[in-house]
Amino acid sequence: MELRFGVASASKSIVVKRILSVNTRRPRRSCIGLAWLATSALAAGQELRLNDLVTEALTNNPEIQAAQKNYEAARQRPGQMSSLPDPMFSPGWTSNGNPLPGAQLGTNPTSAIGFMVTQEIPYPGKRGLRGQIAAKDAEAEFQTWQTTQLNILSRLKKAYYRLSYDHSAIPVLERNRVLLDRLLRITEVRYSAGRAAQQDIFKTQTQISVLEARIIQLRRDEAARKAELNALLNRRPGRPIGQPPELQAKQTVRSLEELFALASSQAPMLTRDQRMIERSELAVNLAHKDYYPDFAVSGGYFNQGSMSPMYQVRVDITIPLYYRRKQAAALTEQTQMLAGARRTYEATNQNLHFQIQDEFLAAEASWKLLLLYSTTTVPQASLALESSLSSYETGSVDFLSVLTNYMSVLEFELNYYEELQNYYLSLSRIEEMIGAPVIP
């Protein structure tokens, strides 16, 4: 469902014509308004596309690149952990009479020159478990990479939607500032004729100052959002940013139950916690195998000169003699870590489902408010303003009623764009949490 905001604009144009028809003098600020419109038209020529920003962020953002490199580094660990320890080559000699190599070689049976090669061999199954644990670490690092991507894209989208709100709200304030200028001149004319109070002029001037302050705040926020986009895209600071197109309210087709299902199946934070549970289970198995001894096989050759060469073969076996203080404590440690990983998964799952429901309800409320503002509140307030303005011209309605109706129209129209921003911000947060598209 696509919601377009057109009724209020039509009513506003009627109000503009009504006010312009009362005062025939050309205001001094009209040239400023025309210049601003011309500048906006030129800026609008460079449309800022969200899809282009997403592609650029995935390619250039340094946080995403860093997370990717960490994952690529983690992929290299399983082979290292499952390999045998490097063999040890030990050259040496045994001499008699003096410490020099070859002393009494061939005459004394204990003199020899040779070498030994030693290979450590862990108990069967240990190397495979260590490789699987490293593989689970790599899978968890992959989910961290995915989480980083979703976080950066969510920040990018939120900055984009806030910038779009600024580009929609500033023209509304500019247009209404021009209307207040017209209304101020009308009031000044009526005051000079004795048909209006001086406080009406002061009230209008106060509202103009309020609009000026809000425009300054929006301009500041606009500059901040542009700087944020440049930072997320890894561009040079101060690079010009195009103008985003006006947002249209399009209702998402995802239900809350579907969002829960997507989160359970592919949310990166849940998947990462699941991989950590699997890793802890493998670590418990490895801790059990640490009760069994490791081996070291050695073989050597020794030259004895004129006598027959000597060969040596040896097998070393580690004895887990202190298993009560080492292996038993290590097993308890890994068991507790497994229990902690499972509780972490449960906590993440509960918190994730709460946040999804919270953002879904916020988006649902914003959508209902969008419908209310576009179809009822703004059109009715615009008609009330037009009616009070006509009555003000004839003197049957006081100035305060006209100003109150005018501010109501302004606030309702700004509220529409604010709720439109909130709607897309909530959907962006949901996309970050579930790792699936939600925004139509």
C-alpha positions as a printed Julia matrix, in Angstrom:
440×3 Matrix{Float64}:
   0.0     0.0     0.0
   1.42    3.38   -0.99
   0.34    6.49    0.85
   0.77    9.84   -0.9
   0.52   13.15    0.88
  -1.41   15.32   -1.55
  -4.59   16.54    0.13
  -2.83   18.89    2.51
  -0.71   20.37   -0.26
  -3.8    21.21   -2.28
  -5.47   22.85    0.69
  -2.28   24.73    1.49
  -2.13   26.14   -2.03
  -5.68   27.48   -1.56
  -4.61   29.18    1.66
  -1.6    30.69   -0.09
  -3.81   32.16   -2.78
  -6.22   33.53   -0.17
  -3.44   35.33    1.71
  -1.79   36.64   -1.44
  -5.09   38.02   -2.63
  -5.44   40.18    0.5
  -2.13   42.07    0.2
  -1.24   43.36   -3.25
   2.15   44.74   -2.23
   5.13   42.62   -3.28
   6.98   41.52   -0.12
  10.67   42.13    0.23
  11.31   38.47    1.03
   9.81   37.15   -2.2
  13.16   37.38   -3.98
  14.74   35.4    -1.16
  12.08   32.72   -1.48
  12.52   32.54   -5.26
  16.29   32.29   -4.88
  15.89   29.49   -2.36
  13.52   27.62   -4.67
  15.97   28.0    -7.54
  18.81   26.65   -5.42
  16.66   23.73   -4.32
  15.8    22.95   -7.92
  19.48   22.81   -8.85
  20.28   20.57   -5.88
  17.41   18.29   -6.81
  19.12   17.57  -10.11
  21.51   15.26   -8.24
  19.25   12.59   -6.83
  20.61   10.57   -3.93
  19.7     6.91   -4.45
  19.67    4.64   -1.41
  20.63    1.54   -3.41
  23.74    3.29   -4.72
  24.7     4.28   -1.19
  24.26    0.7     0.03
  26.49   -0.64   -2.73
  29.16    1.95   -2.02
  29.07    1.3     1.72
  29.48   -2.46    1.25
  32.51   -1.78   -0.94
  34.27    1.07    0.84
  33.28    1.13    4.52
  36.42    0.43    6.61
  34.5    -1.26    9.45
  33.03   -3.78    7.02
  36.43   -4.33    5.43
  38.04   -4.86    8.83
  35.38   -7.42    9.82
  35.87   -9.2     6.49
  39.63   -9.4     7.01
  39.1   -10.79   10.51
  36.87  -13.49    9.05
  39.37  -14.32    6.32
  42.07  -14.58    8.97
  39.89  -16.89   11.1
  39.4   -19.18    8.11
  43.11  -19.97    8.18
  43.07  -21.35   11.73
  41.31  -24.76   11.32
  44.13  -26.17    9.2
  46.72  -24.92   11.67
  44.94  -26.37   14.7
  44.32  -29.8    13.12
  47.9   -30.26   11.91
  50.54  -32.31   13.68
  53.14  -30.4    15.69
  56.3   -29.66   13.76
  58.85  -32.49   14.01
  62.09  -31.88   15.88
  65.49  -32.59   14.3
  68.27  -33.09   16.89
  71.87  -33.46   15.58
  74.59  -34.28   18.11
  77.57  -36.35   19.07
  79.04  -38.33   21.92
  82.82  -38.1    22.41
  85.4   -39.5    24.82
  88.68  -37.96   25.95
  87.71  -34.42   24.85
  84.47  -32.63   23.94
  85.32  -32.22   20.24
  83.12  -34.05   17.7
  84.59  -37.4    16.61
  86.94  -37.89   19.57
  87.78  -41.65   19.77
  85.19  -42.28   17.03
  85.59  -45.91   15.87
  87.76  -46.91   18.86
  85.42  -46.29   21.72
  81.95  -47.88   21.44
  80.34  -44.94   23.2
  81.63  -42.32   20.73
  79.22  -41.49   17.91
  77.98  -38.72   15.62
  74.36  -38.72   14.5
  70.91  -37.22   14.76
  67.43  -37.92   16.01
  64.0   -36.95   14.65
  61.1   -36.57   17.09
  57.41  -36.28   16.16
  54.79  -35.45   18.77
  51.46  -37.23   18.19
  48.39  -36.11   20.18
  45.91  -38.71   21.32
  43.61  -39.76   18.4
  40.72  -37.32   17.96
  42.33  -34.3    19.59
  43.58  -32.74   16.38
  40.22  -33.14   14.68
  38.4   -31.51   17.6
  40.82  -28.6    17.66
  40.28  -28.07   13.96
  36.49  -28.18   14.4
  36.67  -25.69   17.27
  38.68  -23.31   15.07
  36.13  -23.81   12.27
  33.31  -22.82   14.65
  35.31  -19.73   15.62
  35.58  -18.88   11.92
  31.82  -19.35   11.46
  31.17  -17.09   14.43
  33.55  -14.52   12.92
  31.56  -14.73    9.69
  28.39  -13.86   11.61
  30.26  -10.96   13.19
  31.09   -9.77    9.67
  27.41  -10.07    8.69
  26.38   -8.2    11.85
  28.81   -5.41   11.02
  27.4    -5.14    7.51
  23.83   -4.95    8.81
  24.82   -2.39   11.44
  26.56   -0.14    8.91
  23.68   -0.42    6.44
  21.16    0.35    9.2
  23.13    3.44   10.21
  23.34    4.42    6.55
  19.6     4.04    6.03
  18.75    5.91    9.21
  21.0     8.79    8.17
  19.4     8.72    4.71
  15.85    8.82    6.11
  16.71   11.6     8.53
  18.26   13.57    5.69
  15.12   12.96    3.65
  13.04   14.29    6.54
  15.18   17.43    6.66
  14.74   17.95    2.93
  10.97   17.58    3.32
  10.55   19.63    6.5
  12.71   22.61    5.54
  10.56   23.55    2.48
   7.45   23.28    4.67
   8.93   25.72    7.16
  10.2    28.02    4.41
   6.8    28.1     2.75
   5.04   28.79    6.03
   7.55   31.48    6.91
   6.59   33.26    3.69
   2.93   32.91    4.65
   3.63   34.39    8.06
   5.39   37.31    6.38
   2.26   37.93    4.36
   0.1    37.58    7.43
   2.34   40.03    9.31
   1.88   42.64    6.6
  -1.87   42.12    6.62
  -1.91   42.56   10.38
   0.21   45.71   10.13
  -2.25   47.16    7.63
  -5.2    46.28    9.87
  -3.37   47.73   12.9
  -2.71   50.99   11.1
  -6.43   51.14   10.31
  -7.32   50.46   13.95
  -8.81   47.04   13.18
  -6.12   44.9    14.91
  -4.25   44.97   18.19
  -0.52   45.58   18.44
  -0.05   42.25   20.21
  -1.16   40.5    17.02
   1.92   41.91   15.29
   4.15   40.75   18.15
   2.63   37.26   18.09
   3.24   36.96   14.35
   6.81   38.16   14.71
   7.35   35.65   17.5
   6.11   32.78   15.32
   8.41   33.92   12.51
  11.35   33.77   14.93
  10.26   30.3    16.05
  10.22   29.13   12.43
  13.64   30.66   11.85
  15.01   28.75   14.86
  13.53   25.47   13.64
  14.98   26.02   10.18
  18.41   26.63   11.71
  18.13   23.38   13.68
  17.1    21.43   10.6
  19.94   22.95    8.59
  22.36   21.86   11.28
  20.89   18.35   11.33
  21.02   18.23    7.53
  24.74   19.05    7.56
  25.34   16.44   10.28
  23.53   13.73    8.29
  25.57   14.54    5.2
  28.76   14.3     7.22
  27.57   10.97    8.64
  26.89    9.61    5.16
  30.35   10.67    3.98
  31.91    8.94    6.98
  29.96    5.71    6.45
  30.88    5.72    2.74
  34.54    6.47    3.54
  34.46    9.63    1.44
  36.52   12.73    2.06
  34.94   15.1     4.6
  32.81   17.82    3.07
  32.12   16.02   -0.18
  28.8    17.26   -1.66
  25.8    15.01   -1.12
  22.9    14.91   -3.54
  19.29   15.46   -2.6
  17.22   12.4    -1.67
  13.85   12.04   -3.37
  10.76   12.7    -1.29
   9.82    9.6     0.68
   6.55    7.86   -0.09
   4.82    5.85    2.62
   4.66    2.22    1.52
   3.29   -0.34    3.9
   5.43   -3.38    4.63
   3.91   -6.8     4.01
   5.82   -8.58    6.78
   3.75   -9.77    9.73
   5.11  -10.0    13.27
   5.05  -13.81   13.17
   7.01  -13.78    9.92
   9.59  -11.43   11.46
   9.98  -13.78   14.42
  10.49  -16.73   12.09
  13.09  -14.85   10.04
  14.94  -13.82   13.19
  15.04  -17.38   14.5
  16.4   -18.74   11.23
  18.86  -16.11   10.02
  19.49  -13.34   12.54
  23.31  -13.05   12.63
  23.49  -12.44   16.37
  21.47  -15.58   17.08
  23.44  -17.61   14.56
  26.69  -16.47   16.14
  25.51  -17.5    19.6
  24.48  -20.86   18.18
  27.96  -21.37   16.73
  29.46  -20.53   20.11
  27.29  -23.24   21.7
  28.53  -25.75   19.13
  32.09  -24.61   19.76
  31.66  -25.09   23.52
  30.29  -28.61   22.98
  33.39  -29.5    20.97
  35.58  -27.95   23.65
  33.94  -30.18   26.29
  34.71  -33.25   24.17
  38.3   -32.09   23.81
  38.55  -31.61   27.57
  37.43  -35.24   28.01
  40.15  -36.41   25.63
  42.78  -34.47   27.56
  42.51  -37.23   30.16
  44.27  -39.49   27.65
  48.04  -39.33   27.06
  49.86  -37.82   24.11
  52.82  -39.47   22.44
  56.18  -38.58   20.98
  57.97  -40.97   18.58
  61.71  -40.53   18.1
  64.13  -42.23   15.72
  67.89  -41.69   15.41
  71.0   -42.73   13.49
  74.54  -42.56   14.95
  77.79  -43.11   13.04
  80.49  -44.92   15.07
  83.31  -44.81   12.55
  84.81  -48.23   11.81
  82.28  -49.91   14.06
  78.73  -50.7    13.02
  76.3   -47.73   13.09
  73.87  -47.46   15.95
  70.12  -46.83   15.59
  67.74  -45.64   18.26
  63.92  -45.67   18.4
  61.99  -44.3    21.34
  58.36  -43.64   22.28
  57.55  -41.03   24.95
  54.14  -41.05   26.64
  52.75  -38.21   28.74
  51.07  -39.36   31.93
  48.13  -37.16   33.14
  49.3   -37.65   36.7
  47.87  -34.37   38.0
  44.48  -34.74   36.37
  42.63  -33.65   39.51
  44.14  -30.16   39.3
  44.52  -29.85   35.53
  42.24  -31.99   33.36
  39.34  -32.09   35.83
  39.43  -28.31   36.28
  39.67  -27.8    32.51
  36.64  -30.04   31.98
  34.66  -28.13   34.6
  35.69  -24.85   32.97
  34.5   -25.92   29.52
  31.27  -27.33   30.95
  30.5   -24.01   32.6
  31.35  -22.14   29.43
  28.92  -24.37   27.52
  26.16  -23.6    30.03
  26.99  -19.9    29.77
  26.86  -20.02   25.96
  23.4   -21.59   26.1
  22.14  -18.94   28.51
  23.63  -16.23   26.33
  21.69  -17.62   23.37
  18.47  -17.61   25.38
  19.04  -14.04   26.55
  19.86  -12.86   23.02
  16.79  -14.63   21.64
  14.46  -13.07   24.22
  15.94   -9.6    23.84
  15.86   -9.85   20.06
  12.2   -10.86   19.96
  11.31   -8.04   22.35
  13.15   -5.45   20.24
  11.54   -6.74   17.04
   8.08   -6.53   18.57
   8.82   -3.08   20.0
   9.98   -1.73   16.63
   7.11   -3.45   14.82
   4.56   -1.82   17.13
   6.29    1.53   16.67
   6.17    1.15   12.88
   2.53    0.08   13.05
   1.65    3.13   15.16
   3.54    5.43   12.78
   1.66    3.96    9.83
  -1.71    4.58   11.48
  -0.68    8.15   12.27
   0.39    8.63    8.65
  -3.06    7.58    7.5
  -4.67    9.86   10.09
  -2.58   12.91    9.16
  -2.91   12.49    5.39
  -6.61   11.66    5.19
  -8.17   13.47    8.14
  -6.13   15.78   10.35
  -4.24   17.9     7.82
  -7.17   18.35    5.37
  -9.54   19.29    8.18
  -7.04   21.68    9.75
  -6.43   23.27    6.34
 -10.15   23.81    5.82
 -10.42   25.32    9.31
  -7.57   27.69    8.49
  -9.15   28.73    5.21
 -12.48   29.34    6.91
 -10.94   31.38    9.75
  -8.89   33.4     7.29
 -12.01   34.34    5.34
 -13.73   35.33    8.56
 -10.67   37.31    9.66
 -10.85   39.36    6.48
 -14.39   40.39    7.35
 -13.54   40.96   11.02
 -15.81   38.22   12.44
 -12.88   36.14   13.78
 -10.0    37.4    15.89
  -6.36   37.11   14.94
  -5.58   34.48   17.58
  -7.98   32.0    15.97
  -6.33   32.46   12.58
  -2.84   32.05   14.05
  -3.86   28.99   16.06
  -5.35   27.3    12.99
  -2.29   28.22   10.98
   0.11   26.68   13.51
  -2.06   23.57   13.7
  -1.72   23.03    9.95
   2.03   23.56   10.16
   2.5    21.16   13.07
   0.3    18.47   11.55
   2.16   18.62    8.25
   5.52   18.4    10.01
   4.19   15.57   12.16
   3.33   13.68    9.01
   6.92   13.81    7.78
   8.23   13.02   11.24
   6.07    9.91   11.49
   7.14    8.95    7.98
  10.74    9.18    9.17
   9.97    7.18   12.33
   8.22    4.52   10.26
  11.26    3.88    8.07
  13.65    4.14   11.02
  11.77    1.37   12.81
  11.82   -0.82    9.71
  15.56   -0.19    9.33
  16.19   -1.38   12.88
  14.11   -4.5    12.21
  16.17   -5.23    9.09
  19.35   -4.96   11.12
  18.07   -7.42   13.71
  16.63  -10.13   11.44
  19.07   -9.83    8.54
  16.31   -9.77    5.91
  14.67   -6.99    3.86
  11.54   -5.42    5.35
  11.32   -1.99    3.7
   9.26   -2.24    0.48
